[in-house]
């Protein structure tokens, strides 16, 4: 079967068993493997095994969804979504801050699902001098074409790390001397928070906000005043305000 690769719904997609297997073996940065329901045996089994070895998310979907995502190509029950940019490790982000002689400045996205929001956050983070962004492997937007477009080139310069568990990663950051501040309604006025420390800002899900366990792990909660009739802001807008609060705390500008 010839290679099938296209951009569909903001993702780079490769479909077909041979093409998918070669993509995995080549070391390409893969977001997730999609397998049609009930087709986990036969020649698909080695594909699943290799993805498991690499820690790639595996998701079962209906054959109809695969048909739609691959525009009716002969996907043979399997496809992979390819990341448009490589992922980094959290240690890479911390080392980058160290190389620059700066206090770590990190954005943590807790199950942020809208790729436009993630892209906008990446763009603002780069402009504000953040050293990197952390996202979870599951229930999160990933580095697809939509994110890259919304980031308007900033993705080329921003280190994005994917982790299995955000709460555990917060514990790890705190052990390394990083203060973690969540963005939520029930907290301290963000203008009163001292961000002139090694810090990470946690931005929550568009609808649910920060998870309860994640909020408990934070050293503090920073709130934005809501003076109108609505009680929340778009995630990327809230993130932008807090990022520049960090900039002001550190530079006075």
C-alpha positions as CSV (number, residue, x, y, z in Angstrom):
1,X,0.0,0.0,0.0
2,X,1.4,3.5,-0.8
3,X,2.0,5.9,2.0
4,X,-1.0,8.0,3.0
5,X,-0.2,11.2,4.7
6,X,-2.3,14.4,4.9
7,X,-3.3,17.3,7.0
8,X,-6.9,16.8,8.3
9,X,-8.7,18.6,11.1
10,X,-5.5,20.3,12.1
11,X,-3.4,17.1,12.4
12,X,-0.8,15.4,10.3
13,X,-2.2,11.9,9.7
14,X,-0.4,8.8,8.4
15,X,-2.7,5.8,7.8
16,X,-2.2,2.1,6.8
17,X,-0.3,-0.6,8.6
18,X,3.0,-0.5,6.7
19,X,3.1,3.3,6.6
20,X,2.3,3.6,10.3
21,X,4.8,1.0,11.3
22,X,7.6,2.7,9.3
23,X,6.6,6.1,10.8
24,X,7.0,4.7,14.3
25,X,10.3,2.9,13.5
26,X,11.7,6.1,12.0
27,X,11.5,7.9,15.4
28,X,9.1,10.5,14.2
29,X,7.3,12.5,16.9
30,X,3.9,10.9,17.3
31,X,1.0,12.3,19.3
32,X,-1.1,9.2,19.3
33,X,-2.0,6.0,17.7
34,X,-5.6,5.5,16.5
35,X,-6.8,1.9,16.2
36,X,-10.3,0.8,14.9
37,X,-12.4,-1.0,17.5
38,X,-11.8,-4.7,17.5
39,X,-8.7,-4.6,15.4
40,X,-5.9,-5.0,17.9
41,X,-4.6,-8.3,16.8
42,X,-2.7,-9.6,13.7
43,X,-0.3,-7.2,12.1
44,X,-1.6,-4.3,14.2
45,X,-0.3,-6.0,17.4
46,X,3.3,-5.2,16.7
47,X,2.4,-1.6,16.0
48,X,0.6,-1.3,19.4
49,X,3.6,-2.9,21.1
50,X,6.0,-0.4,19.6
51,X,3.8,2.5,20.6
52,X,3.6,1.1,24.1
53,X,7.4,0.9,24.3
54,X,7.7,4.5,23.3
55,X,4.9,5.7,25.6
56,X,2.7,6.9,22.8
57,X,-0.9,7.3,23.6
58,X,-3.1,4.6,22.1
59,X,-6.8,5.3,21.4
60,X,-9.5,3.0,20.0
61,X,-11.9,4.8,17.7
62,X,-14.7,3.7,15.4
63,X,-13.9,2.6,11.8
64,X,-16.2,5.4,10.7
65,X,-14.1,8.0,12.5
66,X,-11.0,6.7,10.9
67,X,-12.7,6.8,7.5
68,X,-13.6,10.4,8.1
69,X,-10.2,11.4,9.4
70,X,-8.3,9.8,6.5
71,X,-10.9,10.9,3.9
72,X,-11.9,7.4,3.1
73,X,-8.4,6.1,2.5
74,X,-7.6,2.4,3.0
75,X,-6.4,2.9,6.5
76,X,-6.5,-0.9,7.4
77,X,-7.8,0.0,10.9
78,X,-4.8,2.1,12.0
79,X,-3.5,5.6,11.8
80,X,-1.1,7.9,13.7
81,X,-1.3,11.6,14.4
82,X,2.1,13.2,13.9
83,X,3.3,16.2,16.0
84,X,4.3,19.2,14.1
85,X,7.1,19.9,16.5
86,X,9.2,17.7,18.8
87,X,8.5,17.5,22.5
88,X,11.1,18.3,25.1
89,X,11.7,17.0,28.6
90,X,10.9,19.2,31.7
91,X,14.6,19.0,32.5
92,X,15.3,20.7,29.2
93,X,13.1,23.6,30.2
94,X,14.9,24.0,33.6
95,X,18.3,23.7,31.9
96,X,17.4,26.4,29.4
97,X,16.5,28.8,32.2
98,X,19.8,27.9,33.9
99,X,21.8,28.5,30.7
100,X,20.2,31.9,30.4
101,X,21.0,32.7,34.1
102,X,17.3,33.3,34.8
103,X,14.8,32.0,37.4
104,X,12.6,29.3,35.8
105,X,9.4,30.7,34.3
106,X,7.1,27.8,33.2
107,X,3.5,27.6,32.1
108,X,1.5,24.4,33.0
109,X,-1.6,23.7,31.0
110,X,-3.9,21.4,33.0
111,X,-6.1,19.6,30.5
112,X,-6.4,22.5,28.1
113,X,-8.3,21.1,25.2
114,X,-8.7,23.9,22.7
115,X,-5.7,23.9,20.3
116,X,-6.4,27.6,19.5
117,X,-6.0,28.4,23.2
118,X,-2.8,26.3,23.5
119,X,-1.4,28.0,20.4
120,X,-2.2,31.5,21.8
121,X,-0.6,30.6,25.1
122,X,2.6,29.4,23.4
123,X,2.7,32.7,21.4
124,X,2.3,34.8,24.5
125,X,4.7,32.7,26.5
126,X,7.4,33.2,24.0
127,X,6.8,36.9,23.9
128,X,6.9,37.1,27.7
129,X,10.1,35.2,28.0
130,X,8.8,32.0,29.5
131,X,11.2,29.1,29.3
132,X,8.8,26.4,28.5
133,X,5.3,24.9,28.7
134,X,4.1,21.6,30.2
135,X,1.1,19.7,29.0
136,X,-0.4,16.3,29.9
137,X,-0.3,13.4,27.5
138,X,-4.1,12.7,28.0
139,X,-7.1,15.0,27.7
140,X,-5.1,17.8,26.2
141,X,-4.5,19.6,23.0
142,X,-1.3,18.5,21.4
143,X,1.2,20.0,19.0
144,X,-0.8,19.8,15.8
145,X,-1.1,22.1,12.8
146,X,-3.9,24.2,14.5
147,X,-1.7,24.9,17.5
148,X,1.3,25.8,15.3
149,X,-0.9,28.2,13.3
150,X,-2.3,29.9,16.4
151,X,1.2,30.2,17.8
152,X,2.2,32.2,14.7
153,X,5.8,30.9,14.6
154,X,6.4,30.9,18.4
155,X,6.3,27.1,18.5
156,X,9.7,27.1,16.7
157,X,11.2,28.7,19.8
158,X,9.2,27.3,22.7
159,X,10.0,24.2,24.6
160,X,6.9,22.1,25.2
161,X,7.1,19.0,27.4
162,X,4.5,16.3,27.8
163,X,4.1,14.5,31.1
164,X,2.0,11.6,32.3
165,X,0.7,13.2,35.5
166,X,0.5,17.0,36.1
167,X,0.1,16.7,39.8
168,X,3.2,14.5,40.1
169,X,5.2,16.9,37.9
170,X,4.2,19.8,40.2
171,X,5.6,17.9,43.2
172,X,8.8,17.4,41.2
173,X,9.1,21.1,40.3
174,X,8.6,22.1,43.9
175,X,11.3,19.8,45.0
176,X,13.6,21.7,42.6
177,X,12.7,25.0,44.1
178,X,10.0,26.1,41.7
179,X,7.0,27.9,43.2
180,X,3.7,26.9,41.6
181,X,0.7,29.3,41.3
182,X,-2.7,28.2,40.0
183,X,-5.0,30.6,38.1
184,X,-8.5,30.4,39.7
185,X,-11.3,32.6,41.0
186,X,-10.9,31.7,44.6
187,X,-7.5,33.0,45.5
188,X,-5.3,36.1,46.1
189,X,-5.5,39.2,43.9
190,X,-2.9,38.5,41.2
191,X,-1.4,42.0,41.7
192,X,-0.4,41.1,45.2
193,X,1.4,37.9,44.3
194,X,5.2,38.0,44.2
195,X,6.2,36.2,41.0
196,X,9.8,37.2,41.3
197,X,10.8,33.7,42.2
198,X,11.4,30.5,40.2
199,X,7.8,29.9,39.2
200,X,5.2,28.0,37.2
201,X,1.7,29.2,36.4
202,X,-1.0,26.6,36.1
203,X,-3.8,27.3,33.6
204,X,-6.9,25.0,33.8
205,X,-9.4,23.5,31.5
206,X,-11.6,25.9,29.5
207,X,-14.7,24.6,31.3
208,X,-13.7,23.0,34.6
209,X,-10.6,25.1,35.4
210,X,-7.8,23.6,37.4
211,X,-8.3,20.1,38.7
212,X,-8.9,19.8,42.5
213,X,-5.8,17.8,43.2
214,X,-3.7,20.1,41.1
215,X,-5.1,23.1,42.9
216,X,-4.1,21.5,46.3
217,X,-0.6,21.0,45.0
218,X,-0.1,24.7,44.2
219,X,1.8,27.0,46.5
220,X,-0.8,29.7,45.9
221,X,-3.8,30.6,43.8
222,X,-3.8,33.9,41.8
223,X,-7.2,35.4,40.9
224,X,-8.1,38.1,38.3
225,X,-10.8,40.6,39.4
226,X,-14.1,40.0,37.6
227,X,-16.1,43.2,37.6
228,X,-18.6,42.5,34.9
229,X,-21.5,40.0,34.7
230,X,-19.4,37.0,33.6
231,X,-17.2,35.1,36.0
232,X,-14.4,33.8,33.9
233,X,-12.0,34.7,31.1
234,X,-10.8,32.8,28.1
235,X,-7.9,30.5,29.2
236,X,-5.4,32.1,26.9
237,X,-6.4,35.7,27.9
238,X,-6.1,34.8,31.6
239,X,-2.7,33.2,30.9
240,X,-1.5,36.3,29.1
241,X,-2.4,38.6,32.0
242,X,-0.6,36.4,34.5
243,X,2.4,35.9,32.3
244,X,2.9,39.7,32.1
245,X,2.3,39.9,35.9
246,X,5.4,37.7,36.1
247,X,7.3,40.0,33.7
248,X,6.3,43.0,35.8
249,X,7.4,41.4,39.0
250,X,10.8,40.6,37.5
251,X,11.5,43.7,35.5
252,X,9.3,46.4,37.0
253,X,7.9,47.1,33.5
